[in-house]
Amino acid sequence: MKSQVKTYSIVVIALSALLYINTIGHDYVLDDFSVIKENFVVKKGLDGIGEIFKTHYRYGYGYVQANLYRPLSLSLFALQWEISPDGPALAHFCNLLLYALSGFLLFKFMHQLFGDKYLFISFLSTVFFISHPIHTEVVANIKSVDDILVLCFGLGSALLFFNYMENGKKLKLILAMALLWLGFLSKESTVLFLGIIPLSLWLYRDMKLFEAIKKCWWTIPPFLIFLLMRISVLGSFSGDKTIAKIDNLLMAAPNPAIKLATAIKILGLYLQKIIFPHPLMNDYSMHQITLTDFGDWKVWLSFLIYAALIYFFFNLRKSRPILSFGIGVYLIGISLYSNLFITIGTSFGERLLFIPSIGFSIALAYGILQLSKLQIEDLRLDQAKKSIIMLGLSSSIVLLYGFKTIDRNMAWKNNFSLYSTDVVNCDQSARCHYYYGLGLMKEKAVNEKDPAEKTRLLNESINAFTKSLEILPTYSDAYGQRGLAFYRLNNKELALADYQKAIQFNPQNVTALSNRGTLLFQMQRYDEAKQSFELALKYKPNFVDALANYASTLGTLGDYMGSITYFNKAIALKPNEPTYYQMVGISYQNLGNQQQANYYFNRAKQLQAGQ
C-alpha cells in the first residue's frame, strides 16, 4: 500500500510539472501589474511586508479604498521581488511548485478521508483535477497563486485536524488553526473550508450534521482573527463595496427578478465550462453574458440541474458517500461565487471553479469506474488497466485535458498574446475588445519604430476601443484609452473629447484625469491642467505619473516649493527616475538655492549613467 501511495504521489507531482512547465518563461499578465510590477509596496521587497499587513490589497497600486485584504499573497510577491526583481520566471516557478503541492495534498486528503480501500479513486480524481484545463488561469496568472495557497492551507489544515482526531495531540489542532488562518490571509475564499471540513466529518466520521459542525469549532477563531485584522485595515467588514457593472453585469439588472434569473443562468454556464472547457477566455463581462429573465429556458434548465444535484447529494450520502461528497464539495464551492447569497466583484470567472472542480473530478472518476463496472472498493491499478472502458475513457480525458491545458497556457504568455487570442472568442465582451486595443497600443505600437506601422497599430487600437464602446457606450476606460490613442496620433481635439467622456461616465477615472491634465498642460492651459491632476490625486494619491506631472505644472506656474514637494513624493515611489531629480534641481535653481540644485543635478546624472 505504501509503495502504491508513493507511486501515485509521484505521478501527481510529475503531471503537474509536465502540464505547466511551459509557463516558466511567461511574463506578467493582467492583474500581475497592479499587485506586483506596478505595486510600489511589493517592489520594496522584504522591507514592504510590514506595510502590506497594514494596508489593503490595492494600496500599493495607489488606490485610497478597497474591499480586499490579502497580505500573505502580497508578501509572497514581495519576497519573490526581493530575490528576483522584475523577474516573473521565479513567480511562475513558484506557482508551478505550489500547484503540484496542492495536487499532492488533495490526494493525501482524499486518501485519508476515503480510506485505503478507495485509494485508486482518490488517485484518479486527483489526476482529473490536476489536468483540468479550467485551472490554466489560476496557474499561468501569477496573481492567482492566492487560490492555490487557499487550497494548500485548507487541505493542510484538514489533514492536521484528522490526525488530531486520531491521536488527540493538541499541537496538531493548533497547527490546523494556524494553517487555516494563513489561508484567510491569502484569500477570503478560505471560508469554503468552513463547509468542506464539517461535510467530511458528516459523511465519513459517522457523525450527525450538527455534531460535525460542533466538532469544527476550531475553524472559528482563525476566521474571527482574520475578520478583526480585515476590519482594522479596511475600516469596516465590507470595506469599499462599490462594484462596477463592467465587473459584475448583475449590477446592471433593473430589478431583483432579472438579477436572480441571470445568476441562475450563470450557474448553468459554470457547469457547462467545467464539463466541456472550451473555449476558455479571460473575460465574460458585458455583454458576453447577457441579462435574462425567468422566460429563458436556460434559467429553468440550470435550476432543475442544481435542484437534482442537491437531491442526489442528500439521497446518496449513505449509499454512495464518495459521489455525495463530490457533489457536496462542488455545491459548497460554487455557492460562494453564485451571487445568490452575497454579490461579489465579478459575475463569472474560470478561476472561480478551482475548488468546485475538486467535486466535479471526484464525480467524474466515480462515474467512469461505475460505467466500467469495476469494483471500486480495493481496486488496484493493475486491475483497473484491464478494463478497456476505464482505461480508454480515463486516458482520453487526461490526454484531451492535457493538450488543452498546454495549448491554453500559451495564450497567457503575455498581455498581447492573451488579448489577441481571446478577442476572437469573447467577441461580445466590451472588455475583451478594450483589452485588445490596449495590447495593440501599449504592447505593440509603443515599441514599433517604423512610423507607418506605428500609425497603423494605433488606428487599429482605436477601432478596437470603438468596438468596445459600441457594445457598452458608457465604458469610461475605453473612452480614456481611445483618447490616449488619439493623443499619440497627435489628434488633440479628439483626445480631449474622449478624456471628457471618460470622466463624464466615471468622475474617478484617475488615468483619464491625469492624461487630460497632460494634454491641457501641452495646450498651455495650465490652471485647468492643475485642477485635473488634483482630481486624479484626490482619488489615487500615490499615482506617480500624476504626481510628477502635477509637480511640473506647479513649477510652470511659479510654485517652486510645491513642485519640489510633489516631485519628492514621486521620487519616494519611483526612486530611480533621473528626470524627477533633474526637475527638483531646476526648482531649487529657480529659488536661488544652487547648492541643493547641484545635489539633485548630480543625483540625476548618477542615475542616468547607471541606466
C-alpha positions in Angstrom: 0.0 0.0 0.0 2.8 2.4 0.9 4.5 1.8 -2.4 1.3 2.5 -4.3 0.7 5.7 -2.4 4.3 6.8 -3.2 3.9 5.9 -6.9 0.6 7.8 -7.2 2.0 10.8 -5.4 5.0 10.9 -7.8 2.6 10.7 -10.8 0.5 13.6 -9.5 3.5 15.9 -8.9 5.1 14.9 -12.3 1.9 15.5 -14.1 1.6 19.0 -12.6 5.1 19.9 -13.7 4.6 18.5 -17.2 1.4 20.4 -17.8 2.7 23.8 -16.7 6.4 23.8 -17.3 5.8 25.9 -20.4 4.6 28.8 -18.2 8.1 29.4 -16.7 9.1 31.8 -19.4 5.9 33.8 -19.3 5.7 37.5 -18.5 3.4 39.4 -16.1 -0.3 39.4 -17.3 -3.5 41.2 -16.3 -3.6 41.8 -12.5 0.0 40.9 -12.1 0.8 44.5 -12.9 -1.4 46.0 -10.1 -0.3 43.5 -7.5 3.4 43.1 -8.5 5.1 45.0 -11.3 3.4 48.4 -10.6 2.8 47.9 -6.9 5.2 50.3 -5.1 4.9 48.4 -1.7 5.5 45.0 -3.2 8.5 46.4 -5.0 10.1 47.3 -1.7 10.7 43.6 -1.2 11.1 42.4 2.4 11.0 46.0 3.6 7.5 46.3 2.4 5.9 43.4 4.2 5.1 45.4 7.4 3.3 47.9 5.2 1.5 45.1 3.3 -0.1 43.8 6.5 -1.3 47.3 7.5 -2.9 48.3 4.2 -5.5 47.0 1.8 -4.8 44.8 -1.3 -4.7 47.6 -3.8 -2.9 50.2 -1.7 0.4 49.7 -3.4 -1.2 50.4 -6.7 -2.3 53.8 -5.4 -6.0 53.3 -4.6 -7.4 55.0 -1.5 -10.0 52.4 -0.7 -10.7 48.8 -1.5 -12.6 45.8 -0.2 -9.9 43.2 -0.2 -7.3 42.2 2.4 -4.8 39.6 1.3 -1.5 40.3 3.0 0.1 36.9 2.7 -0.3 36.7 -1.1 1.3 40.1 -1.4 4.0 39.2 1.0 4.9 36.2 -1.2 5.2 38.6 -4.2 7.4 40.9 -2.1 9.7 38.0 -1.2 9.9 37.0 -4.9 10.7 40.6 -5.9 13.4 40.7 -3.2 15.0 37.6 -4.7 14.4 38.3 -8.3 13.4 42.0 -9.0 11.1 42.2 -12.0 11.7 38.5 -12.7 8.4 36.7 -13.4 10.1 33.4 -14.1 10.6 32.9 -10.3 7.0 33.7 -9.6 5.8 31.3 -12.4 8.0 28.6 -11.0 6.6 29.1 -7.5 3.0 28.8 -8.9 4.0 25.5 -10.6 5.5 24.2 -7.3 2.5 25.2 -5.2 0.1 23.7 -7.8 2.0 20.4 -7.6 1.8 20.6 -3.8 -1.9 21.3 -3.9 -2.4 18.2 -6.0 -0.3 16.1 -3.6 -2.2 17.4 -0.6 -5.6 16.8 -2.4 -4.6 13.1 -3.0 -3.5 12.8 0.7 -6.7 14.4 1.8 -9.0 12.1 -0.2 -6.9 9.0 0.8 -7.2 9.8 4.4 -10.9 10.6 4.1 -12.0 7.7 1.9 -9.5 5.2 3.3 -7.1 2.6 1.8 -9.9 0.7 0.2 -10.6 3.6 -2.1 -7.0 4.6 -2.9 -7.4 4.3 -6.7 -10.5 6.6 -6.9 -8.6 9.1 -4.8 -5.7 9.0 -7.3 -7.9 9.1 -10.4 -9.9 12.1 -9.0 -6.7 13.9 -8.3 -5.3 13.2 -11.8 -8.5 14.6 -13.4 -8.3 17.7 -11.1 -4.6 18.4 -11.9 -5.1 18.0 -15.7 -8.3 20.0 -15.9 -7.8 23.0 -18.3 -10.1 25.3 -16.3 -7.1 25.8 -14.0 -4.9 27.5 -16.5 -5.9 30.9 -15.3 -5.0 30.0 -11.8 -1.6 28.6 -12.5 -0.5 30.7 -15.5 -1.5 34.0 -14.0 0.9 34.8 -11.1 -1.7 36.8 -9.2 -3.9 33.8 -8.8 -1.4 32.0 -6.6 -3.8 33.2 -3.8 -6.3 30.5 -5.0 -3.5 27.8 -4.9 -2.5 29.0 -1.4 -6.1 28.7 -0.2 -6.2 25.1 -1.3 -2.9 24.2 0.1 -3.5 25.7 3.5 -7.1 24.5 3.6 -6.2 20.9 2.8 -3.2 21.0 5.1 -5.4 22.3 7.9 -8.0 19.5 7.3 -5.3 16.8 7.3 -3.8 18.0 10.6 -7.3 18.0 12.1 -8.0 14.5 11.0 -4.6 13.5 12.6 -5.7 15.3 15.8 -8.9 13.3 15.9 -7.0 10.0 15.6 -4.2 10.7 18.2 -5.6 13.6 20.3 -2.3 15.6 20.1 -3.3 19.2 20.6 -0.3 20.5 18.7 -1.9 19.1 15.6 -5.1 21.1 16.3 -3.1 24.3 17.0 -1.2 23.8 13.7 -4.5 23.2 11.9 -5.8 26.5 13.2 -2.6 28.3 12.2 -2.8 27.0 8.6 -6.4 27.9 8.3 -5.5 31.5 9.4 -2.8 31.6 6.9 -5.3 30.6 4.3 -7.6 33.5 5.2 -4.6 35.9 5.0 -4.0 34.6 1.4 -7.6 35.0 0.2 -11.1 35.2 1.7 -12.3 32.1 -0.2 -10.7 30.0 2.6 -14.1 30.3 4.1 -15.2 27.4 1.9 -13.3 25.0 4.2 -15.7 26.0 7.0 -18.1 24.0 5.0 -15.9 21.3 3.4 -14.4 20.1 6.7 -17.7 19.6 8.5 -19.0 17.9 5.3 -16.1 15.5 5.5 -16.9 14.6 9.1 -20.6 14.2 8.4 -20.1 11.8 5.6 -17.0 9.9 6.7 -16.8 10.0 10.5 -20.2 8.7 11.4 -21.4 11.9 12.9 -24.7 13.7 12.7 -24.6 17.0 10.9 -24.9 19.2 14.0 -22.3 17.1 15.8 -19.9 17.5 12.8 -20.4 21.3 12.9 -19.7 21.4 16.6 -16.5 19.4 16.2 -15.3 22.1 13.8 -15.5 24.9 16.4 -11.7 25.3 16.0 -12.2 26.8 12.5 -14.0 29.9 14.0 -11.1 31.5 15.9 -8.8 31.8 12.8 -11.8 33.2 10.9 -12.5 35.8 13.6 -8.9 36.8 14.0 -8.8 37.4 10.2 -12.0 39.4 10.3 -10.6 41.6 13.1 -7.5 42.3 11.1 -9.5 42.9 8.0 -11.8 45.4 9.7 -8.9 47.2 11.4 -7.3 47.8 7.9 -10.4 48.4 5.8 -12.4 50.3 8.4 -15.4 48.0 8.2 -16.4 44.4 7.4 -17.0 45.0 3.7 -14.6 47.9 3.0 -15.4 49.9 -0.1 -18.2 47.7 -1.6 -18.5 49.6 -4.9 -18.9 47.1 -7.8 -18.8 48.3 -11.3 -21.2 47.0 -13.9 -18.3 46.1 -16.2 -17.0 43.8 -13.5 -20.3 42.2 -12.5 -23.1 42.5 -15.0 -25.7 41.7 -12.3 -25.2 45.3 -11.0 -26.9 46.4 -14.3 -30.0 44.3 -13.6 -33.1 46.6 -13.5 -34.9 44.6 -10.8 -34.2 41.7 -8.4 -36.1 39.1 -10.6 -33.8 39.7 -13.5 -30.7 39.6 -11.2 -31.8 36.3 -9.8 -32.6 34.7 -13.1 -29.3 35.8 -14.6 -27.4 34.4 -11.6 -29.1 31.1 -12.0 -28.3 31.0 -15.7 -24.7 31.8 -14.9 -24.6 28.8 -12.6 -25.5 26.7 -15.6 -22.6 28.2 -17.5 -20.2 27.2 -14.7 -21.4 23.6 -15.1 -21.1 23.8 -18.9 -17.5 25.1 -18.6 -16.4 22.5 -16.1 -17.8 19.7 -18.2 -16.7 21.0 -21.6 -13.8 23.5 -21.0 -13.9 25.1 -24.5 -13.5 27.9 -25.5 -11.6 29.3 -22.5 -11.5 33.1 -22.0 -10.1 35.6 -19.5 -13.3 37.7 -19.5 -17.0 37.1 -19.6 -18.2 40.6 -18.8 -20.8 42.8 -20.6 -22.2 41.6 -23.0 -20.5 38.2 -23.4 -23.1 37.1 -20.8 -26.4 38.9 -21.1 -29.1 39.7 -18.5 -32.1 37.5 -18.8 -35.5 36.7 -17.1 -37.5 33.7 -16.0 -38.8 33.3 -19.5 -35.4 32.0 -20.6 -35.3 28.1 -20.8 -31.6 28.2 -19.8 -32.6 29.6 -16.4 -35.0 26.7 -15.8 -32.6 24.1 -17.1 -29.9 25.4 -14.8 -32.4 25.5 -11.9 -33.5 21.9 -12.4 -30.0 20.6 -12.7 -28.9 22.2 -9.5 -32.1 21.0 -7.8 -31.2 17.5 -8.9 -27.7 17.9 -7.6 -29.0 18.9 -4.2 -31.4 16.0 -4.2 -28.7 13.5 -5.1 -26.3 15.0 -2.6 -28.7 14.2 0.3 -30.2 11.0 -1.2 -26.8 9.3 -1.9 -24.9 10.2 1.2 -25.3 6.8 2.8 -25.4 4.5 -0.2 -22.7 6.3 -2.3 -20.9 8.7 0.1 -18.0 9.3 -2.4 -20.3 10.6 -5.1 -22.3 12.6 -2.5 -19.1 14.1 -1.2 -18.1 15.2 -4.7 -21.4 16.8 -5.3 -21.3 18.5 -1.9 -17.8 20.0 -2.5 -19.0 21.3 -5.8 -22.1 22.9 -4.3 -20.3 24.4 -1.4 -17.5 25.7 -3.7 -19.8 27.3 -6.2 -22.2 28.8 -3.7 -19.6 31.4 -2.7 -19.4 32.6 -6.3 -23.1 32.2 -7.3 -24.1 35.8 -6.4 -27.2 34.4 -4.8 -26.2 34.9 -1.2 -23.6 37.8 -1.5 -22.8 39.9 -4.5 -19.1 39.5 -5.4 -16.8 41.6 -7.6 -17.4 39.5 -10.7 -20.3 37.7 -12.4 -18.2 34.9 -13.8 -14.6 33.7 -13.8 -12.9 30.5 -14.8 -10.6 30.7 -11.8 -13.6 30.6 -9.5 -14.1 26.9 -10.5 -10.7 25.9 -8.9 -12.1 24.4 -5.7 -15.5 23.4 -7.1 -13.7 21.4 -9.8 -12.5 19.0 -7.0 -16.1 17.9 -6.6 -16.5 17.5 -10.3 -13.3 15.5 -10.6 -14.5 13.1 -7.9 -17.8 12.6 -9.6 -16.2 12.1 -13.0 -13.8 9.4 -11.6 -16.7 7.7 -9.8 -18.9 7.8 -12.9 -16.2 6.2 -15.1 -15.5 3.5 -12.6 -19.2 2.7 -12.4 -19.5 2.7 -16.2 -16.6 0.3 -16.4 -18.5 -2.0 -13.9 -15.4 -2.2 -11.8 -15.5 -2.9 -8.0 -14.4 0.5 -6.7 -13.5 -0.9 -3.3 -9.9 -2.3 -3.1 -9.4 -1.5 -6.8 -5.7 -1.6 -7.8 -4.1 0.0 -10.8 -3.2 -3.3 -12.4 -6.9 -4.4 -12.2 -8.1 -1.0 -13.5 -5.8 -1.2 -16.5 -7.6 -4.4 -17.6 -10.8 -2.6 -18.2 -10.8 -1.2 -21.7 -13.7 1.2 -20.9 -11.9 2.6 -17.8 -8.5 2.8 -19.5 -9.9 4.3 -22.7 -12.1 6.9 -21.1 -9.6 7.9 -18.4 -6.6 8.2 -20.7 -8.7 10.0 -23.4 -9.9 12.6 -20.8 -6.4 13.1 -19.4 -4.9 13.5 -22.8 -7.6 15.9 -24.0 -7.4 17.9 -20.8 -3.6 17.9 -21.0 -3.5 19.1 -24.6 -6.0 21.8 -23.9 -4.1 22.9 -20.8 -0.7 23.1 -22.6 -2.2 24.9 -25.5 -4.2 27.4 -23.4 -1.0 28.2 -21.4 0.5 29.7 -24.4 -2.2 32.3 -24.6 -1.1 33.5 -21.1 2.4 34.2 -22.3 2.0 38.0 -22.1 -0.8 40.5 -22.3 -1.0 40.8 -26.0 -1.0 37.1 -26.7 -3.9 36.8 -24.2 -5.8 39.7 -25.6 -5.4 38.8 -29.3 -6.3 35.1 -28.6 -9.4 35.8 -26.5 -10.9 38.6 -28.5 -11.9 36.0 -31.2 -13.9 34.0 -28.7 -15.3 36.8 -26.5 -16.5 38.9 -29.4 -19.5 40.3 -27.4 -17.4 41.4 -24.4 -16.7 45.1 -24.2 -13.7 44.4 -22.0 -12.2 41.9 -24.4 -12.1 44.5 -27.2 -10.8 47.0 -24.8 -8.0 44.7 -23.7 -7.2 44.0 -27.4 -7.0 47.8 -28.0 -4.7 48.1 -25.0 -2.4 45.4 -26.3 -2.2 47.0 -29.7 -1.4 50.4 -28.3 0.8 49.6 -25.3 2.4 46.3 -26.2 2.8 46.8 -30.0 2.6 50.4 -31.1 4.7 51.8 -28.2 7.7 49.5 -29.3 7.2 50.0 -33.0 10.0 52.0 -34.7 8.5 52.3 -38.2 6.2 55.4 -38.2 3.8 54.0 -40.7 3.4 50.7 -38.8 3.0 52.6 -35.6 0.2 54.7 -37.1 -1.5 51.6 -38.4 -1.4 49.9 -35.0 -2.7 53.0 -33.2 -5.6 53.2 -35.7 -6.3 49.5 -35.2 -6.4 50.1 -31.4 -8.8 52.9 -32.0 -11.1 50.5 -33.9 -10.9 48.0 -31.0 -11.8 50.7 -28.4 -14.7 51.9 -30.7 -16.0 48.3 -30.9 -15.8 48.1 -27.1 -17.9 51.3 -26.9 -20.4 50.0 -29.4 -21.1 47.1 -27.0 -21.0 49.3 -23.9 -21.5 53.0 -24.7 -20.8 54.1 -21.1 -17.4 52.3 -20.8 -15.3 55.0 -19.2 -11.9 53.2 -19.6 -12.5 52.6 -23.3 -13.1 56.3 -23.9 -9.9 57.1 -21.8 -7.7 54.8 -23.7 -9.1 55.7 -27.1 -8.3 59.3 -26.1 -4.7 58.3 -25.4 -4.5 56.6 -28.9 -5.8 59.8 -30.5 -3.2 61.8 -28.4 -0.4 59.6 -29.7 -1.6 60.3 -33.2 -1.4 64.0 -32.4 -5.2 64.5 -32.7 -5.5 66.6 -29.6 -9.2 67.6 -30.1 -10.4 64.1 -30.4 -8.2 63.0 -27.5 -9.6 65.8 -25.2 -13.2 64.9 -26.2 -12.6 61.3 -25.3 -11.0 62.2 -22.0 -14.0 64.3 -21.2 -16.3 61.4 -22.0 -14.3 59.1 -19.8 -14.6 61.4 -16.9 -18.3 62.1 -17.5 -19.0 58.3 -17.2 -16.6 57.8 -14.3 -15.6 61.0 -12.4 -13.0 58.9 -10.6 -11.2 57.6 -13.7 -7.7 58.7 -12.5 -5.9 57.7 -15.7 -8.2 59.8 -17.8 -7.9 62.7 -15.4 -4.1 62.5 -15.4 -4.0 62.2 -19.2 -6.3 65.1 -19.6 -4.1 67.1 -17.4 -1.1 66.2 -19.5 -2.9 67.3 -22.7 -4.1 70.6 -21.1 -0.6 71.3 -20.0 0.7 70.9 -23.5 -2.1 73.2 -24.7 -0.7 75.7 -22.2 -4.0 75.6 -20.2 -2.0 75.3 -17.0 -4.7 76.1 -14.5 -7.1 73.6 -16.0 -4.3 71.0 -16.1 -3.6 71.7 -12.4 -7.2 71.1 -11.5 -7.3 67.8 -13.5 -4.1 66.5 -11.7 -5.6 67.5 -8.3 -8.7 65.4 -9.0 -6.6 62.4 -10.1 -4.5 62.6 -6.9 -7.6 63.0 -4.8 -8.8 59.5 -5.8 -5.3 58.0 -6.2 -2.8 59.8 -4.0 0.1 57.6 -4.9 -0.4 57.8 -8.7 3.3 58.5 -9.6 2.6 59.9 -13.1 0.0 62.3 -11.8 2.4 63.4 -9.0 5.2 64.1 -11.4 3.0 65.9 -13.9 1.3 67.9 -11.2 4.8 68.9 -9.9 5.8 70.1 -13.4 2.6 72.1 -13.6 3.2 73.8 -10.2 6.8 74.6 -11.3 5.5 76.2 -14.6 3.0 78.3 -12.6 5.9 79.5 -10.4 5.1 77.4 -7.3 8.6 76.0 -6.9 8.3 74.7 -3.4 5.1 73.0 -4.3 6.8 71.5 -7.3 9.7 70.2 -5.1 7.2 68.7 -2.6 5.3 66.7 -5.3 8.4 65.6 -7.1 9.8 64.3 -3.9 6.6 62.3 -3.4 7.1 60.9 -6.9 10.8 60.1 -6.0 9.6 58.2 -2.9 7.5 55.9 -5.2 10.0 55.7 -8.1 13.5 56.5 -6.6 15.5 55.6 -9.8 13.8 58.1 -12.2 16.5 60.7 -13.1 14.0 63.1 -14.6 12.4 63.7 -11.2 15.8 64.7 -9.6 16.6 66.9 -12.6 13.3 68.8 -12.2 13.8 69.2 -8.4 17.2 70.7 -9.2 15.7 73.2 -11.6 13.1 74.3 -9.0 15.9 74.8 -6.4 17.8 76.7 -9.0 14.8 79.0 -9.7 14.6 79.6 -5.9 18.3 80.6 -5.9 19.5 77.6 -3.9 22.3 76.4 -6.2 23.8 74.1 -3.6 20.6 72.0 -3.3 20.2 72.3 -7.1 23.6 70.8 -7.7 22.9 67.9 -5.3 19.8 66.9 -7.4 21.5 67.5 -10.7 24.4 65.2 -9.7 22.0 62.6 -8.5 20.2 62.7 -11.8 23.5 62.3 -13.7 24.4 59.3 -11.5 21.1 57.6 -12.2 21.4 58.3 -16.0 24.9 56.8 -16.0 23.6 53.7 -14.4 20.9 53.1 -16.9 
